[in-house]
Amino acid sequence: SVFESLESEVRSYCRGWPAVFDHAQGSRLYTEDGRAYLDFFAGAGALNYGHNNPALKRALLDYLARDGVTHSLDMATTAKRAFLETFQTTVLRPRDLPYKVMFPGPTGTNAVEAALKLARKAKGREAVVSFTNAFHGMSLGSLAVTGNAFKRAGAGIPLVHSTPMPFDHYLDGQVPDFLWFERLLADRGSGLDQPAAVIVETVQGEGGINVARPEWLRALADLCHRHDMLLIVDDIQMGCGRTGPFFSFEEAGIVPDIVTLSKSISGYGLPMALTLFRPELDLWEPGEHNGTFRGHNPAFITATAALDTYWTDDQQEKHTLTRGEQVEETLRALTAQP
Ligand SMILES: *Cc1c(COP(=O)(O)O)cnc(C)c1O
C-alpha cells in the first residue's frame, strides 16, 4: 500500500492499528469498509469532546460558509477576540487566574518551547528541572526535558541545561518527597546549577499514566516558591477537562507561574496551543517568539464553541469524574477475575 511504499518509516500509530479509517463520530471511528471501533485513544487527549462534535462542527461550518478569515498570522480577528473573551469569562475569571495568553505555533511542543524560553529570560538562568518519565514534545528544547532515551537519542545533538528529578512514587515512598531535590538546591557543592524553572505534568501521559498526588504537587509548588524557581505545569494532555476540572492542577489548589495547553484546547482536533503566564512574566519583545500559524481562526471558532458548550457550569467536570469511576470499576472487576 501507499503507506508502506511512500510514507516514511517514522509512522508509528498506524502500525499498531492496521485499518484505514474514513469517518468518525463521537467516540467511534469507522474504517473504510464500515467497521466501527470504540476510540479509547481519543487523539491522545486531543478529542476530549469526541470526534466531530455536532455543536463545534456547526460553529465551524457557519464560519467557513461565511468566508470568515482562515489564516491571519497574529492579526486581530473577530474569531480571536471571541476566543480570548470567552476564555477569560469561562476559564480564567471563575478560577481567579490572572494569566496573560500567548499563542505560540499551534502544537504542544511550541507551547513548551515558549514556556522554557520565557522562564529562562525571566530568571536569567539556563537550568531547568524536569521529572523522570516526563514527556514534553519532540523539538530540541522540549526533548531536553523529556525522559525517554529513544526519543532523546533522535535529537542527534547533546540535550543540555536540564536535570531530571524523581517524579512522585518513582522511589516507591522509600525516601521523603523532594529530599534529594532540596538537598541539591541547598548544597553549593551539589553540582546542580540554580534552576530557572521546574516543568511538570500532574499526570504523566506518554510516560505511562503516572499520577502525582495533590500533596506532592503542593510540596513542589512550595519548593519552587522557596528556591525562586518558576513552576511550569505542562497541561497539554491533562488539561481541558481530561482529569475532570478544566486545569488538572485545580485539585491540588496550586497556581503555576506558567501553563501550557494544546491537544483538546480547540476541542475539534484542530491544531492550537496556548502558553499562559503570570502578567509580571510577560517580558517578551514583540515578535520575539513567532510563528506563521499562530492565528488559526477555525481553531479559535471551535475552541470558543467548546468553552461555551461545556464550561459555563460544572456539568462537564462532574460527568468526566463519573465516567472515570465507571471505567475504573470496570477495569478493577476485570483484573480481579482469576
Ligand atoms: C502531546 C504532548 C506534548 C507535545 O505536543 P505536540 O502537539 O505533539 O507537540 C507536550 N507535552 C505533553 C504533556 C503532551 O502530552
The ligand as a Tripos MOL2 file, in Angstrom:
@<TRIPOS>MOLECULE
LIG
   15    15     1     0     0
SMALL
NO_CHARGES

@<TRIPOS>ATOM
      1 C1          1.4690   15.6220   23.4280 C.3       1 LIG1
      2 C2          2.2300   16.3640   24.4600 C.ar      1 LIG1
      3 C3          3.1810   17.3480   24.1320 C.ar      1 LIG1
      4 C4          3.5730   17.6570   22.7130 C.3       1 LIG1
      5 O1          2.5130   18.1170   21.9370 O.3       1 LIG1
      6 P1          2.6750   18.0660   20.3350 P.3       1 LIG1
      7 O2          1.4400   18.7410   19.8270 O.co2     1 LIG1
      8 O3          2.7470   16.6160   19.9560 O.co2     1 LIG1
      9 O4          3.9110   18.8110   20.0010 O.co2     1 LIG1
     10 C5          3.7940   18.0260   25.1660 C.ar      1 LIG1
     11 N1          3.5210   17.7530   26.4480 N.ar      1 LIG1
     12 C6          2.6170   16.8280   26.8120 C.ar      1 LIG1
     13 C7          2.3430   16.5800   28.2510 C.3       1 LIG1
     14 C8          1.9650   16.0740   25.8290 C.ar      1 LIG1
     15 O5          1.1010   15.1100   26.1810 O.3       1 LIG1
@<TRIPOS>BOND
     1     1     2 1
     2     2     3 ar
     3     2    14 ar
     4     3     4 1
     5     3    10 ar
     6     4     5 1
     7     5     6 1
     8     6     7 2
     9     6     8 1
    10     6     9 1
    11    10    11 ar
    12    11    12 ar
    13    12    13 1
    14    12    14 ar
    15    14    15 1
@<TRIPOS>SUBSTRUCTURE
     1 LIG1         1 GROUP 0 **** ****
